[in-house]
Every structure is written in C-alpha cells, then in structure tokens.
C-alpha cells in the first residue's frame, strides 16, 4: 500500500514538475516594416547566453532608472510637504519604479549596418495582447506599464531607454 502511494506521488511530482511555464519573453524576427525601430538592419538570432546577457543589461538599466525615480519621488514629496503642510499625499503616490517580474518581454535582435549586434527590448505589463508572441505590442501612452530600450551586445551597453507617458 505504501509503495503504491509513493509511486503515485512520484508520478504526480514528475508530471507537474515537467510542465512548462509560459515564457515571459519571445524572440521576434525583425521585419523591414519595423523600420521605426531600426533602419538598415538585418534580422539575426539570439543564443541562450546572449539572452542571459540581455537580461543582465536589462536589470542594470532598470536598476539605474529606479534609482533616478527614487530621487524624483523624494524631491516631489519634499516639495508637496512644504507647499501643502496639512495634506497627506502618501496614499496618492504613483508607482514610478519598475519591477521586471511584472513585465512580458519581446526581443528583436538585429545586426546593425555597422556590424554590431543589438536587441530592441519591448516590455509591457498587461496580458490583454493575445498575439504578443507574433506581433510587436505597440501602444500610445499607457504609463510605465510599457517601456523599451536597445541593448547593444557588441558594446555590452544599453541606450534609448523609453518609458511611455500617460495622458
């Protein structure tokens, strides 16, 4: 009897542990109609080690952004407290910092005209886009639920960090 229970438990464990979790990212092949991202670039692929490097640089970029946002929040809070000493603004503070685990990612790797390998990373926090694994999620405004940047794997750097605005 105990062996049967153990056998069932082991099989259930193996079944559930082998199921794949939906990936938080997708690598999209660059298309010429996406020339608003890159001009004169050609599509390429990403290796697992390059994806790890992209994630590492993405974490660095977000950490630097969040550090700047923390300073902005501190300055705003000081200004509000001086300007409106009898008001409590703690409940209305916006969430300005980014938490990477809240976002899905789209990676678009290219070889630029100068031969450098670069990845446009598009991040978004809502899952209402059912075709996000095939098409670029493109929105206007939307606040910090949407941001993107370029990661240069050749130079080990990032640029064009853009967080969407809000209406």
N, C-alpha and C positions, 0 to 999 in steps of 0.2 A: 504494500500500500504506500509506504513512504517513498519507494523508488518511483512509483507512478506519479506521485505529486511532484517529486524532484524533476522527473523527466518532463512533465507538463510545464513546470516553472521555467526550466532551461529553454524549452522550445519557445515559450511566450517571450522570454527575455530576448532571445535571438531574433525573433520576428520583429519585435518593436525596436530593437536597437539597430537593426539593419535598414529600417525605413529612412528614406532621405527626407531631410527637412528642406522646404522650399528655399532655394538660394536667395540671398539678399542682393545679389548682383547678377548682371548679364553683360556679356561682351557682345556689342553690336558691330557689325562690319560697316565701316564708313561708306557712305554713298555720296556721289558727286552733288546731289541736290541738297546736301547738308553743308553747302559752301559757306554758310553763315558761321559755321564752327571753324572750318579750315579752308583756305584756298590753296590750290596746287599741292594737295597732299594725296597720298595713296594709301589704301587700306593695308593693314597688317594684322598679325595675331599677337596674342599675349601668352607667355608661358606662365606656369604656376608661380615661379619665382618672381616674375615681373608683376603679377597680380599682388603678391605679397609686398613688393616694393611700392606699388601704387597705394596699397592700404597704409603702409608705414608713412609715406609722404602725406597722404590724406589726413592721417591722425595728427601729424605735425602741423599741417595747415589749419585744421580745426582748433587745435590747442592754442595756436597763436591768435586766431580770430577770437576765441573765447576770452583770452587774456585781455584783448582790447575791449571786448564787450563788458567785461567785469569793471574795467576802468570807467567806461561810459556810464554804466549803471551807478557807480559810486558818485560820479560827478553830478548826474541827474538828481540823485537822492539828496545830495548836499544842497543843490540849488532849490529843490522843492521845499526842503525843510526850512531854508532861510526865507524863501518867498511866501510860503504858507505854513507858518509855525503851528497853527492849530489843526491842521489837516493830517489824516493818516493815509499815506499813499502806499503802504506796504501791501495792501490787498490788490492794488491795481498795477503792480509792477509787471511789465511784459516779460515773457520768456525770451531773452535775447541770445542766450548761449545755445550752441548746437550740440546735440548728443548723437553721435554717429549710429548708435544701435537703433535709433528711431527712423532711419532712412533706408530706402532701397537705392541701389546704385546702377547706373548704366555707364559702361566703359566703352569708349570709342577710340581704339588705338589707330594711329596713323604713322607713316613715315613722311615727315615734312620735306619740303623742297630742298632744304639744306642737309638732308640725310638724318636728322635727329628723330628719334622715336619719342612720340608724345601721345598722351592719353587724355581725351576730354572726359571728365567725370561729371555726370549729371546725377544729382541726388534729390529725392522727393520723399515726403513722409506719409502721403496718403496712398491707399491701395485701390482707389476707385478707377485706376487705369488698368483695364484687363489685358491690354495688348502691350504692356510696358517691356516685355521681353523681345518685342519685334520692332517697335516704333519709339522714337525719341519722345519722352514726356516733355511737352513744351507748354508753358503757361505764362500768363502775364500777371504780374503782381504775385499774390499768394504768400507774401511774407517769408519768414525763414523756414517755411515748410519746403522751400525749393532753393537749391543753390548749386553752383557748378564751378569748376576750376579746370585748369590744364596742368597735367603733371608730365614733366619732361624726364623721361627715363635715361636719356643720354647724359643730361647735366645733373641728374639727381636733385631736381628742383621743382617748384610749382609757381604758377602765375595765374593771372586773370581770375582771382577768387571773387565770385559774384554771388551775393545773397539777394534774392528777389525782394522788391519793395512791397508795400501794401497800400491799398487805395485809401 
